[in-house]
Amino acid sequence: MRETKMVESEIMSLLTAVQAKKMSVEEAVLRLSTLSFVDLGFAKVDHDRAIRLGFPEVIYCEGKTPVQIERIAGEVLEGAETLLATRADQDAYEAVRRVAPDASYREEARVVTVDRRPEKIKVGSVVIACAGTADLPVAEEAASTAKLMGARITRLVDVGVAGIHRLLAFREELQGARAIVAVAGMDGVLPSVIGGLVSAPVIAVPTSVGYGASLGGLAALLTMLNSCAPGVAVVNIDNGFGAGYLAATINSLGEERNREAYAKK
């Protein structure tokens, strides 16, 4: 069942307040964005999330059936030009393609994307630094997320501290970034090293890559949480999506400040 939920009395109250100049138009739009969703029975699709957060609702595919993914994807695309589905396998991709033949699948990142925006302008600079080749799936999830959110991406692959000269060779790229995602398993030291080189915020992503004592990424997580470098924040184990989303948000804020500064000249 597709049913849009919106409380009419609340909408009337908001419009009345705007008419009486007791509330700004901007505040009313923000309040309205919290009032509606579409009920599919097994999921409630939040069409107005882009208004509140700047990006549409994202589909986490694990635990969902292909039919559920298909219906959620179709509903999201009713009100959005972009779609991101994470932790997707081939079945999830085919499910999205049934409602969006223009969908793309990045198997390594396990993400499905749809981008129907007429202009695909990338701004700013987000660096995705990956310690080892085995960490690439998580790094690519972060890169795919940030890219769809409008960030210009630079990938630094296999720059772990076991050969630190490989990282230092890209010092210019690191120092020019607005936000950096540092992805590492095993000892998880990469974010701390980067944090000591740059002024931009560093988003650390521990991965589950490593031998037995790495405890499925717990060792890397604890290392990152105990980083002595300032400006390092940590997301959950293997959470490339969360890191990419946060990096893109920081990047877009920087772009807004640049536009404001330019407008004042």
C-alpha positions, -999 to 999 in steps of 0.1 A, spaced: 0 0 0 14 34 -10 0 60 14 14 95 20 12 106 56 8 143 62 -10 159 91 -33 185 75 -39 204 106 -2 210 111 2 222 76 -26 246 80 -11 259 113 23 264 95 8 283 66 -13 304 89 18 313 109 36 323 77 7 344 66 6 362 100 44 367 97 49 348 129 71 323 111 96 327 82 91 308 49 124 290 55 113 278 89 80 266 75 97 247 47 120 230 73 90 221 95 70 208 65 99 185 56 93 165 87 56 158 82 55 135 52 66 100 42 53 72 19 42 40 37 50 9 16 39 -14 44 74 -28 50 92 5 48 84 42 52 102 62 25 112 97 36 109 119 5 118 151 23 151 139 37 170 158 9 154 191 22 165 184 57 199 168 52 209 177 16 208 142 2 179 116 -4 173 85 17 199 58 11 190 21 7 210 -3 29 205 -36 9 216 -62 33 186 -79 50 162 -67 23 147 -89 -4 150 -79 -41 113 -71 -42 117 -47 -12 147 -31 -27 129 -26 -61 99 -10 -45 120 13 -22 142 23 -51 112 31 -73 97 52 -45 129 71 -38 132 80 -75 97 94 -75 110 124 -57 148 124 -63 172 126 -92 198 105 -74 198 71 -57 224 54 -36 221 17 -25 249 3 -3 260 -32 5 244 -43 -28 250 -76 -46 241 -86 -81 205 -94 -71 201 -60 -55 215 -44 -87 190 -62 -109 162 -52 -85 171 -15 -89 175 -19 -127 139 -30 -129 128 5 -120 159 23 -131 175 8 -162 201 36 -160 215 24 -127 252 17 -123 268 -10 -102 303 -8 -86 309 -44 -76 340 -37 -56 323 -10 -36 290 -29 -35 270 2 -43 243 9 -69 239 45 -80 215 64 -102 223 100 -112 198 118 -133 209 154 -127 214 173 -159 246 188 -146 270 166 -127 294 193 -113 320 181 -88 333 207 -63 360 210 -36 383 182 -28 378 150 -8 408 126 -6 402 89 0 434 74 13 435 36 15 462 18 35 462 -15 15 447 -31 -15 426 -53 7 409 -22 22 398 -11 -13 361 -22 -10 355 0 20 375 29 4 355 26 -28 322 27 -9 334 60 6 345 73 -27 312 64 -45 292 80 -18 311 113 -17 312 115 -55 274 110 -58 270 138 -32 289 162 -55 325 160 -42 356 160 -64 374 128 -54 411 120 -53 420 83 -46 453 74 -29 456 36 -30 481 14 -11 497 42 9 499 24 43 526 32 68 546 0 60 560 21 32 554 56 44 573 72 15 543 62 -7 521 84 14 545 113 16 547 113 -22 511 127 -22 516 154 5 503 181 -19 471 163 -25 465 157 12 472 193 22 448 206 -5 418 185 6 388 199 25 382 165 41 402 132 41 389 97 45 416 74 58 408 37 55 430 11 72 428 -24 88 455 -43 107 472 -17 130 450 11 118 478 38 121 472 56 88 447 82 100 470 93 128 499 98 104 477 118 80 463 138 109 498 150 118 503 163 82 472 182 74 448 209 87 417 193 71 395 170 92 404 133 89 377 107 90 391 74 101 376 41 89 388 9 105 384 -22 83 380 -58 93 411 -67 73 439 -84 93 451 -115 110 435 -131 141 445 -105 167 430 -77 146 397 -91 159 377 -83 128 387 -46 129 385 -40 166 422 -35 169 422 -8 142 391 8 157 408 11 191 440 25 176 420 52 157 399 61 188 431 66 207 448 87 180 470 114 194 467 135 162 441 163 164 413 165 139 407 128 136 372 114 140 363 77 137 333 59 121 324 22 126 342 -8 113 339 -11 75 316 20 73 328 35 41 294 50 34 293 69 67 328 83 61 321 93 25 288 109 35 305 130 63 334 140 41 311 152 13 291 172 39 322 189 51 333 195 16 299 211 6 300 234 37 334 246 25 320 253 -10 291 273 5 316 294 25 336 301 -7 305 312 -25 295 335 4 330 350 5 330 356 -32 296 372 -31 308 398 -6 337 410 -28 
